[in-house]
Amino acid sequence: MNDLGPEARSGDGAIERLIDLMAKLPGLGPRSARRAVLTLIRKREKLLAPLAEAMAEVAATARSCIQCGNVSTSDICPICRDPKRDPSVICVVEDVADLWAMERAAVFRGRYHVLGGALSALDGVGPEELRIPKLANRAGEAEVTEVILALNATVDGQTTAHYIADALADRGVRITSLAQGVPIGGELDYLDDGTITAALRARREV
Amino acid sequence: MNDLGPEARSGDGAIERLIDLMAKLPGLGPRSARRAVLTLIRKREKLLAPLAEAMAEVAATARSCIQCGNVSTSDICPICRDPKRDPSVICVVEDVADLWAMERAAVFRGRYHVLGGALSALDGVGPEELRIPKLANRAGEAEVTEVILALNATVDGQTTAHYIADALADRGVRITSLAQGVPIGGELDYLDDGTITAALRARREV
């Protein structure tokens, strides 16, 4: 299969350029990029033109929320601006994708703090690379009573959680983290040993 | 998993709109659309802005080549314009994607004719819906000596091939079709009966 490189050609410069750019998106390769571009051209009015417009708008306006680090098209993101969100609880996540996942669950009504990654000795990510100093400032504000650490259940995520718990120890706020255990719908037979151990240790009366 | 519908939310209108549009691309769902949009925002200068521009350009200029039906940003596509391509051979394909596949093989040096589909009683696609009259005209031009039918080896594709062969019978051109047989790298054990039958019938002296 000649699916890579310069042979992925339509013969037309502008269309080729679009295919090459689309192929750089995560989840799309040269073949799916070509398919997507053909679909876009077929749905020029309904999909291609609006998509070009939406991309241009986001390209011109996207930035990080100066408060929480969420991506936004305004300096303060809609979540930080929303007066109905509880300002006393800050949920700390590694990435914007994690914030979006929390929002989809639609159960958390406080605000967020996006670190922009996790501490990693291997990748040379220290506390300065993350937004931990900013988090310490926010946690010191009078209205904040709880910081929830919603970091990934990975080595780096948990290292980061411990580091933050230490760093905020003198801020007079409650520091909690997401429960670990059997996921809803999870079957014991398919779970790894670590999850079963965590779930057993955190067992509760029924 | 709440992966569908209005819960796929970043909280930001412009970003949400972009995610919704991206999720309409073939091969992308809501989850991969969100991932793609995060990548786009991270690579704003290098990917998002150029992509917005390339899409706007293609949206403004894409059309079908009036000669062969290939997608193009000019009235006559680069392949039909190319004086080095042999005008005496026309390769008939169902879709633009098939034309691109032929071009990737980089072995055919003639010109194309894109039908825009195949005859299909089930889907109500008759000869008028395809570009068969235009093909008959082209095949009647003095310089054309051969029409290669490179249609899919499906029932509809082969029906279409027979129909075209009949329609062009009086045009005085050679009508050929792609060989059917064992694909390169193909293992007999994994091939369907139809392919093995076709390969056996078309067997050649070695």
Interface residues (C-beta under 8 A of the other chain):
Chain A: N2 D3 E7 A8 R9 S10 G11 D12 G13 A14 I15 R17 L18 L21 M22 K24 L25 P26 G27 L28 S32 R34 R35 A36 V37 L38 T39 L40 I41 R44 L47 L48 A49 P50 L51 A52 E53 A54 M55 A56 E57 V58 A59 T61 A62 N70 V71 S72 T73 S74 C77 P78 I79 D95 V96 A97 W100 E103 R104 A105 A106
Chain B: N2 D3 E7 A8 R9 S10 G11 D12 G13 A14 I15 R17 L18 L21 M22 K24 L25 P26 G27 L28 S32 R34 R35 A36 V37 L38 T39 L40 I41 R44 L47 L48 A49 P50 L51 A52 E53 A54 M55 A56 E57 V58 A59 T61 A62 N70 V71 S72 T73 S74 C77 P78 I79 D95 V96 A97 W100 E103 R104 A105 A106
